[in-house]
Amino acid sequence: MHDSSSSPPPPSPPSSPSTPLQLPPTPPCSSPRGGSPAPRAHGGGGERDCGKSGGSDGGRGGGGDGGSGSVAGGSCTLIWHRRDLRLEDNALYRERRACACSGITRVVPVYIFDPADFARVPSCAQPAWDVVRTGPHAARALLAAVTALRASLRARGGELLIRFGRPEAELPLLAARCCAGEVAWHEEAGWEERRTSSRVREAMTRAGCRASAELGGCTLFHPDDLPAPDEWASLAHPRQKYPAKKRRGSSGASGKAADGGGGSVDWARRLEGMPRVMGDWRRAVRSHGPPRAAESTSAGLRGQRFLSPAELTGLGLELGELPSLAQLVAPALEVSPNGRLLFGLPDGAASSVVAAALRAGGPASKDGNGGGTGGEGGAEVGGEGGGGIRGSGVECSTATLATEHAALSRLRRFVGSGMAASADRHLAGTGEADSSLLGVPLALGCLSPRQVHEAAAATEGCGWLGSHMDMRDYFIYAGMAAGAALFSSRGWRPVHGRKGFPKGGEALVEWLQPAQHENAWRRWATGHTGLPLVDAAMRQLQQTGYCSNRVRQNAASLLAKDLRLDWRAGAEWFQWLLTDHEVSANWGNWSYFAGAGGDPKQRHFRTVSQAAKYDAGGLYVRRWLPELADEALCVEAVLRPYAHAVEGWPSPLVDPDTQLTWQDAQRLSETGRVLPAGPDPGAMAWDERTRSYSPRYASGGSGDKLYTPC
């Protein structure tokens, strides 16, 4: 391993953003991953007297909800939105308990910005480092989604209350003020998210308010529709014979996981017997039955009435303002008094990512009405990065898809126009034509996987899009079953185990600590490994919060399989960088490709050969690496700049010969080039009809312009 090159100098930090929010005190982290601190649950939240004027909610987040008032004629339901920022196909808006005197359910939606999501906490991979759960690109998309949901609710005569604080403290106060008889929310897949849910459930029980956690809000297959523990094996491998087993207990035997009266689910027990390998899991769930149909909101809203902004202010409730992006990301820019580094990187690394997100803009965030990305008539997709150079990975404006309207429009356009059927989704640089770009709205719940599945199933050639919803479910349910073990370096039930350990008991690799290999870690994280495809991926990710699945896999393979650095450090860094971050998808994929999960193939990506196959013309690499943007460089120099004396290019972090397949290594030794002879993949012409680059051929003479080696 070559680790002698110095790390690149970090960019200078941006000017200080606006004044940060005054966060409630954050206790030390006791989390299995660098995540949510665990404070004590807040108390009851005051007396519940629907016929009398109430007290105050303490002025948290909303700026002091003083005054008096109550909901006349009975109780209401608080809808606590989390990563379900939509109205369509949202179980929270089914008909709920109606008021005894009016027969109408009064609904008060609320979104709570949890300071734990933006605070610095110790890393689970390197306890001497700090990490942050939500990065600037994801925060930008979140603000757009919350802004759009508020606009949608206002268009229906309602309001989305905004608070900033711990949910277990804020919800009892709001419930007391609104005289809420029920607080409803969606259970989420992450370990920390489920702990938050448990604390809210306990707080609402003490406050005398019904807690109702819905399941299946983020999945294609509802938990109640999954196989029972004793059914998985026979469904995954139907040709094998299995001896009859005595059922153990009643949990999960019926396949039911419904929360019912607000109790929690033992997911490890409920998902007992779930296959570790993705293919087996998908075969089992598909055999068990189809997914449920997406539901329309209109039917559920008939028996409900949103409390209007005027009614809410009449109760003494302030509606609350959205924080600005600069306020949300401010904790990440704070200098640790103990000298603790954020992600083990120089301060300039985080500052440059924050600066990129701030330059990209977003909702105004001061009056809650936002910029140009929300509401019923939100902006159509296709501005920044829409229809860009096919294969170059031009910035995809994924944050503009973080609204329900824009996400549904994008889904209809991608499927209905034929783009999905003809998408070359394996390219290193994917754009509007080759990727659905629905990762962000799916992560934030602006779109449901059932909506995607139905649109794909109704259109010929789009089956792959529905299959991706299956794969997404696999990681979500694996994360639910794993619990805290998902964040262990040895992974959760890895398929491959080290010698001397029981199969599935210990990961194959003994990981090196990034803090002890600082130069290698920093060069990988900042995109200066000397391997063009990985460097382009990491720089695009830092600047935009997005890169294709293909290059994400290559970056993960280099860190885990070549450098053998603790894969969890990479997962934490991706968590902060990705606009479309989801806990189960990110951490599950990282453990999968690191060999600490359910991958039966032990994949190792040869990054130079991958670039030759999926970025043969070098368009993607040239787009994101200014060092290789010179048109005078031939394609071989773009693929292997270390071998062509490209000025300023560092020595590769690992032996570049290990990044070639056997076939490419043979061709290189015989011909001096990686690419086979043929039309020059670097001589590309823009085709307006197909909106993509295609080979440009010389006219006259022998016809095709043949590839010329450097």
N, C-alpha and C positions, 0 to 999 in steps of 0.2 A: 504494500500500500504506500503510495507516494503522498506524504503529508508534510512536505517541506515548504510549500508556498505559503506566504503570509496571507492573512485574511485581508480582504479589500477594506479600505478606509470607509467607515460608515458615513452616510450623508449627514449633513448638518440638520439638526432638528428644526421643525417649523416654529414660527412664532407662537407664543402661548395662546391657546384657544380661549374662548370666553370662560367666565368664572364657573368653576365646577359646581355641581349640586352639592349641597350640604348633606352628606350621607349619614344615616344613623350609624352608631358605632358597630363595627364588624368584629365579631369574636374570632379567635384563631381557628384555622381550618382543621377539621377532623375528618376530612373527606378522603375516600379512597383514590380519587383523582384530584387534580388541581381544580377544585370546584367550589361549591357552595359552602360557606361557613354554616355552622349549626347552632343558631341562637335558641334560647328557650322560647317556647310558644308564648304569644301574648295572651293576656287574660281575657276575661269575658266580654268586655266591650260595652258595659253599661247595662242598665235595666231595659227590658223589652216591654214597653207599654205603648201599644198602638193607638191608644186613645188620648195620649198626653204628649205634650211637647217634650222632645228629647233633649239630651245633653249635647256634647260636642264630640267630634271624632279626633280631637287632639291636634288638629291643624297639620297632620302629617300629609305630605305630598300635595294635597289639594290647596294648601295655603290657609288652613284653619276653617273648618266647617262649623261655624258658630250658628247662633240663631235657634229657632225652634220650629216644630212642625212634625207631622207624621203622615203616613199614607192613610187616607181616610177609607174606611170601609173594609179593612182587612189587610192581610200580609201581601208581600211581593216576593219574587224570586230574583236573587242576585245571580247573574251569569258571569262567572269569572273566566275571561278569555285568556288562553295561554298560547300554544302554537296551534290555534284553530281559528285564525283571523279571517273568517268567512261567515256568510249567512246560509248559502246553499249547501245542501248535504251536511248539515250540522245538527247532530242529535240534541244539542243543548236547546234548540228552538222547537223541539217537538212540544206538543201540548203538555203542559205541566199542571200541577195542582191548582185548581181554580179557587178564587175567593168565594167563600160560602154565600155571601150576600149578593154578589154581582155576577158570579159564574165566569169571571174573566181573570186570567192570571196577569198580574202586573209584573213587568220584567225590567230589570235595571242591569244592563251590561257594564262591566268594568274591566279595565286592563291595568295591571300593576307592574311597573318597572322595578324589579328586584335589584337592590344595590349589590347583592352577592354576585350577580351576573357580570358586573363590570369592575369588581374590586380585585386587587392583587391578592393572591393566595399562594401558598407553597405548592410547588410542582409535585406530582406523584412520582414522576420519573427521576427528578433531581431535587430533593427537598431543600437544597441550598439555593435554588432558583425560585423566582416568583412566576406565576402565570396568570392570565385573565381568561375567563370562560368565553366572553363575547367580544369579538374584535370589531374594528371600525367599519369594515365592509358589511358585516352582518348587522351591526347596529343601524347603519344607514338604511338597509332593507327593512328592518323591523320598524323604524320610524315611518317609512312609507306605507307599510301594511297597516299599522295602527291608525295612521292618518286616514287612509282609505276606508277602513272599517267605521271610523267615527263619521265620515261623510255619508256612508251608506245608511247608517242608523239614523242620522239626522234627516236624510231624505224620506225616512219612514216615520218621522215625527218623534224619534227617540233620541238617545244620547249615549255616548260611551264615556263613562267616568274614567279619569286618569289619576292614578296615584303613584307615588314613588316611596317604596318601603317594603318591609317584609310582608308577604301575603298573610301569614298567620296573625300578624298584628293589624293590618288594614281591614281585612274582611269582617272580623267581628265588630269593628267600629261602624263600618258601613251597614252591616246587617241590623245593628241596634238603631241606627238613625232611620233606615228605611222600613223598619219593622219587618224584616225579611223572615219568612218562615222556612226558606230553603236557600242554600248556596249550591250551585251546580257548576261543575267543571269537567274537563276531560283529563283522564289519567294519562300521563306521559311515560315514555319508555325509559328515560335516563334514571340512573340510580339516585342522583341528587334530586332530580325532579320528583321522584316518588317519595323521597324523604320530606320534601316541601309539602307534598300532598298530604302526607300523614300528619304533619304538624298542623296544617289547616284543618284537617278532619277533627283532631283533638281540640283545637281552639273553638271550632264551631259547636262541638258537643258540649263543652263547658259553657258556651254562651246560650245553650238551649235552642240552637238552630239546626235544622236538618241538613246534613252534608250528603250530597249526591254526586259521586264521581262516575262519569260515563266512560265506557271502554270502547276501544276501536275507532276513535276519532281520527287517528293518523295512519290506519292500516287498510289494506285492501280486504283482507279476510278478517272478519270480526272474531274476537277471542272465543266467543261462544260457538263458533262454527269450525273450530280447529278439532282435529282428532283427539280422542281421549288418550291418556297415557298408554293404555294397552292396545291401542289401534295403530300407533305410528309405524311400528316395524312391518306389519303385514301390508300396510298401504304403500310404504316406501319400497318394499321388495315383495311384490305380490306372488312371485313364483316360488318363493321359499316357504317352507312349512315351519310353523311355530307351535310349540306345545301350549296348551291352554294354561293360563296363569290365573291364579286367584287374585281378584281385585283387592287392592290394599286401601281400605278407607273409602270415603266417598268423594274426596276432593278431586275434581277433574275427571272422575270416571264417566260422568255423563257428558263431558265436553263443555260444561258450563263454567264460565268465569265471571258471571255478571256480578256487579257490585251490590246491586239490590239496595239495601238500606244504608249504604254508605260505608260498609266495612271494606277493609283492604283485602287484596288477593295475594295468596302465597304463590308467586309466579314460578318459583323453582319447582314446587310440587305440582302445580297445574300443568307445566310444560315438561314434566318428567317423561322420558322416553323420546323426546324430540330429536330427530336425527341431527348429527353434527355437520354432515356434508350437505351443501346447498341443494344439489341435484336430488338427493333423497327427500329432503324436506319439501321441495316443490312438487315432486311426484306424489307425495302423501297428501298434501293439502288440496291439490287439484283433483285427486281421486275421491276425496272426502265430500266434495261438493263445490258448486260455483260460489263466487263472492256475492254479497248482497248488492242490490241495485242502489244507485245513488238516490237520495231523497230530495224532493223539492221543499224549499222553505215555506212557500206560500200556504201549504196545507197546515203546517204546524203553527203558523202565526195567526190563524183565524181566531183561536181562543185566547190570544195574548194581546196585551197592550203595553207598549213601551211608555214608561214615565217620561214626559217631555222635559226639556231643559228648564222650562218655567216651573214645573212641578218639583223638580229636584232642587232648584235654588230656593223654592218655597219651603222646603224641608231644612233649609240651612246648609245644604250641601254645595260646595263649590265644584264646578265641573272638572277642574284640573287642566293644566297646560301640559302639552308634550314637552319633554326636555329637548334641548338641541343636541345634535350629534357631538359637538365639541364638549358639551357637559358630560355626555355618557362616556366618552373615551378619555376624559381628563385623568381618572385614576391610573390609567396605564402609563401616562407620561410623568407621573409623580416620581421623584427621586427617592429611593428607599433610604431611610435614615441609617439602616444597617449595612448599606452597600450591596444589597441583594439585587442581582441582575434579573431583568425580565427576560425569560426564555433563554438565559445564559448568553445573551447578545449585548453588544454595546448599545447605549441609549439611542443612538442614531438609527438603528435598525427599526425599532418600533415607531419612532417619530416619522420616518419616511412613509411607513404604511398608513399611519394616521393622516399624514399630509395628503396622500393620494386619495383617501376616502373623503376628506374635506374638500379637495378640489373638485371631486365628482359631484358635489352638491347633494341636494335632497329636499325633503319637506322643510318648509319655513319653520315649523316646529314651535312657533311662538303663539299663534292663535288657534292651533290645532287643525287648521284648514289645509295646510300643506302646500306643496308646490304644484307640479303638473302631473302627478302620478296617482290620483286617487278618485274615489267616489264612483257613482254610477256611470259617469261619463269620463272615466279616467283615460289617460293618454294611450293611444294605440302603440303597439310595439313596432320597432323598426327604425328608431333614430340612431343613436350611438351604437355602432357595430352591427346594425341590422343590414343583412344582405352584403356584408363586407367581402373581402377577398377569401374565397373558399380555400381552406387549408392553411391560412396564415394565422388564424387565431386572433383576429382583430378583436378589440375589447367588446365583449358581449354585454349589452346593457342589462345585465341580469337583475339589478336592483329595481329597474323600472317595471319588472314583472311581479313585484312584490305587492300586488293588489289583486283582489278577486276578479275585478272586471278585466284587467290586463292579462291575467293568467288564463282566464276562459277564452279571451280573444286569441291569445297565442296558441292555445290548444286547438281551437277550431281552425286557425290558419295553417298550423303545422301539419295537421292531419288532413284537412279538407283540400289544401292546395296541391297535395302530392309530395310535399317535401319529406314527410315521414317515410313514405314508401321508397323514395330514392336516396335517402340520407346515407352518406358514407361516414357513419358514426365512429369509425375506427381511426380517423385521421388524428394526427397529433394536434393540429389546430382546427377545432370545430367552431363553426359560427352558426348563424341563423338557419342555414340550409341543411346542416348536418347534425344538429343537436336540438332536442326539444327545448332546451334552456328552461325546463320546468323545475329544476332542482330547488330554486329559491322559493317559489310559491308552495311547493310541496313541503319544504322544511318549515315554513311559517304557517302552514295550514290555510293559505289563501285558496288552495285547490286541494281536492281530496283525491286519493289514489283511485277511488271508485269512478270518479268522473273521467280520469285519464283512461282507465281500463275500458269503460264503456265506449268512449270515443275511438279508441284503437280497435276494439272488437268490431265496430260497425264499419270499418274502412279496410279494404283489401290492402295487404302489404304492410300493415302497421302492427302485426302481432308482436314484434320485438318490443314495442313500447309497453304493451300490456305485460309482457314477460318481465320487464324491468320493475314493474310494481310487485311481482312475486318476489324478486330478488331483494327488493327494499324491505318487504315484510319479513323475509328470512332474517335479516340483520336486526330488525326491530325486536322480533320475538327471541332471537338469540340473546340480545342485550337484556331483555326482561328476565330470561331464565338465568343469565349469568350474574346479574346483580353487581356487587362490588368486584367480583372476580374478573369482569370485563377490563378492569384497569390494572390488573396484575401483570407483571412482566412475563410470567409464564403462560398467560392467556387463560381462556376458558375452554376446557375439554379439547385441547389441541389434538388433531388427528395423528400427528407425528410426535413421538416422544423420544427423549434421550435414552441411550442404553443405561440399564440399571434402574430405570423408572418405569412404572406401569404405563401402558399405552394410554395416552390422554391425561397423564398426571403431571407432566413437566414438558416445557417447550424444548424444541430441538437445540436452540442456540443459547449459549451463555453470553449475555449481552455485555458490551463494553459501556462504561459510563461516559456520556457526552462531556461531563465536566472535566474528565481526565483526558479527553481528546478534543480539547477546545477548538483547535484550528480546523479539524475535520468537520466538527459540528457547525461551526460558524460559516465555513465555506459552503456547506450543503444548504444551510438555512437561508443564506442570502443569495444563492445562485451563482457561486463562483467555484464550482467543482472542476472546471476544465473540460466537462463533458457537455456539449452544446444543448442536447435535448433536455437534460435535467436542469441546466441553468436557465434556459428559456422558460421552462415550466415554473420554476420558483420565482422568477422575476415577474412573469405575468400574474402569478398568484398574489404577489405582494402589491402590485400596482392596481389590480382589478378585483381581487377576491375570487377569481374564476380561472380554471384551466380545465382542459378536457380530461376525461377519465383515463385515456391512454397515457398521458404524460404524468398524471397523478400516480399511476401504478409504477411508472419508470422511476420516479423520484423516491417512492417508498421502497422499491426494490434495492436501489443503490444504498440507501441508509441502512436498511435491515439486513440485506443479503451480502452486500459487499463490504460496507464499513462496519457492520455488526454493532452499531450503536443502538442503545435501548429504543425500541420502536415507539415507546410511549412518548418520548420527547418529540418525535415527529408528529404524532397524533395531536399533542397539545399545541404545537406550532400551527398545524393545519386548522385546528379548531378555531384559533384566533384569526387566521387569515381568510378562511372560506366565507363567502357570502351565504352559501347554501348549507352551512354546517348543521348536521343532525348528530346527536350523540351516538346513537346506535350505528348509523351508517358510517360515520367517520372512524370511530374506534373499532367497529367490527371489521371494516375493510382493512384497517391497519394491521390488526392482529391476524387477519386472514392472509395477507400478503407477506407478513413477517414470519409466517410459519407457526404462529402461536394460536391459530384458530382452526377453522374447519376446511382448509384447503387441502385436498388429497394429493395435489400435484406438486407441491413445493416449487412454485414458479420462481424463476430467476430471469429478470428482463435484461437482455444485452442491449444497453442503451444506444450504442452506435448503430447496431444492426436494426434496432427499432426505428431510429431516425431515418435510415436508408429505406425502410419499408413504408413508413407512415408519414414521412416528410421528405420524400425523395428529391423534390426541387429545392428544399431548404427554405421554403417560404415562411414557415412558422418560426424557425430559428432566426432567420434574418429579421423578422418583425420584432422580436423581443430582445435581441442581443445587438446593440449598436456596433459592437466590435466586429460583427460579421455582416454588417449591412452593405458594405462596399460591393457594388455590382461587378467590380473587376474580379472578385473572388469566384473561382470555379466551385462547382457543387462539392467536389471532393474536399476542398479546403473548408467549406462550411461544415461538412460532416466530421472532418478530422483536422481542425485548425492546429492542433498540437503537432501534427506531422508536416505542416506546410508553413511553418515559421510565421504565422499570422501575428502581427505586431501587437504586443500587450496581452497575448493570450497566455494564461497560466498553465503550468504543468498539470495534467490530470491528477485528481485526488487518488485514483486507483489505476492500476495497470490497464491501459486502454485495450490491450489484447483480450482482457477478460470481458470486454463489452461487445465482442463479436461472436456471432454464431460460428459453428464449424465451417459451414459453407462459405460465409463471408470472409473468414480468415484464410481459407484456401484460395479464394479468388484474389484477395489482397496480395498473398504471397506470389501468385502466378502472374498477375497483371498489373499490380501496383495500384489497384483501385478497389473500392468496396462495391460500387455500383456496376452492374453489367453493362456491356456495350449496347447502344441503342439510341433512340432519340434522347437528346439532352433534356433531362428533367428540369434543368435550370432555365431552359429557353421556353418560357411560358407566356401565353397571350391571354388577355382577359376576354371572355366570351360573354357579351351582354345578354344573349338569349338564355344561356344556362346559368348566368350569374356565377361563373366559376372560372378558374384558370385551367387552360388545356394546353398541350404541347404546341409550340409554334414551329411550323415547318418552313424551311427555306424553299423559295420557288426556283425552278429551273435546275439545271445540272443533274445531279444524281438523285434529287428528291429530298428525302429526310435529312435534316441536319443531325449528323451522328454525334454522339457523346465524345468529347475530347478530354482525356485525362489531364490533370494538372501537370 
